[in-house]
Amino acid sequence: MTNRHPTPTGTSSAHLEPTVLTPTRVITTPHPDAYASPEPESGVGTPGPLTTVPTPHNHPTHQGPVHEVLLTDWVQLWWLTLEIGPNTTSHYRSLLKNHILPRWGAMPMHLIAPSDVTLWLKALNERYARATVTSIGKLLALVLAAAVTERHLAANPVHLPRRRGRERDHHQEDQMWATEHEVITVARRITHLAGPTQGLLIITAAYTGMRWGELAALTRTAHNHSAATLTVHRERGNLLEVDGRHSYGPPKTAASVRTVTLPPFLNALLQQDQSRHTHQTLFTSLRGNNLRRSTFSRRLWAPATRGTTLPDGTVWPPLKAGLTFHNLRHTHKTWLIEDHIPDVAQARRLGHTLKGIDDVYAHVADSVDARLLTALEARWHRSLTHHALPDTTSCPEKP
């Protein structure tokens, strides 16, 4: 039967040539620039339009007067409705261009079968990391859910499996955390590879719970030595890296704009490290450039956590398989739970939102924060005692 639904509200038909709402089957191909990376920008924005080029169809003709909306045509419309940040824009473009559209783009959406999607995702699991396949499945589900809302589909054919068995084990990996002894080991190994500044990055991440982008964006002015705090800037508190280019933007959420208190040892180490260099950014590469997450992960994090043999023959055994930099944030939360810090204080420190947090936290802020910092300071000194090393992150780990 013929689809008689109008163009989605707020989307001008002038942007859609040919429109997917005419009873003509057309395979639309994104313009070469459609998935080009946008110029780095802060905040959010609507992605650029996807232009269409009619090409002859090469799949079996559906019998009857059924109007067939190809997935590529629907993506063109759906893309115009998005309000997402530059990192997400780049991520979505990549998944659509490299995975989703090559497989499903030329197919009418109502012919996409749940079993076919399941088998496709299962095959992808044999070639790509689980996190990548999960992202692909979620994006396809998101695209088709919007088609259901607009009544181009009766139901969403993407049914992502619930976590069970092996999947539950993967979920546990996502929530991995490190002890204070493991954290200082990673920090000392990275100090040995790239210097004290990047070793201190590990310590700061674990003892503040700050995100990678928040840490990489910190400047000297963000560190108040007298107050022993680090402040996430409202407009430039997040270092973005889109297609190899850096830009600054606001942090992930409104609650992420916060001031994080520091235990005494960390406040002193940050002050000491700033005396070693003149860079305005707290955490940089050896040459003073902004950090690149992929480079950091490959050259420093991987050998420090997975183990390696150094040129001098020193062997670093694997530390904890699967541990990621982001797990340091979960590590911090785990420590707070172990030390019986109230949820409301955890949320404030990590940049999360809890209903009524301001009213509740205002009455306990000082006493809870003092107890929190005392517990973190104790962890640090336990780690130093455990390793029997001087109170500094400048010494490489001993064999």
Buried (B, 14 or more C-beta within 10 A) or exposed (E): EEBEEEBBEEBEEEBBEEBBBEEEBBBBBBBEEBBEBBEBBBEBBEBBEBBBEEEEEEEEEEEEEBBBBBBBBBBBBBBBBBEBBBBBBBBBBBBBBEBBBEBBBBBBBBBBEEEBBBEBBEEBBEEBEBEBBBBBBEBBBBBBBBBBEBEBBEEBBBEEEEEEEEEEEBEEBEEBBBBBBBBBBBBBBBBBBBBBBBBBBBBBBBBBBBBBBBBBBBBEEBBEEEEBBBBBBEEBBBBBBBEEEBBBBBBBEEBBBBEBBBBEBBBBBBEBBBEEBEBEBBBBBEEEEBBBBEEBBEBBBEBBBBBBEBEEEEEBEEBBEEBBBEBBBBBBBBBBEEBEBBEBBBBBBBBBEBEEBEEBBEEEBEEBBEBBBEBBBEBBEBBBEEBEBEEBBBBBBEE
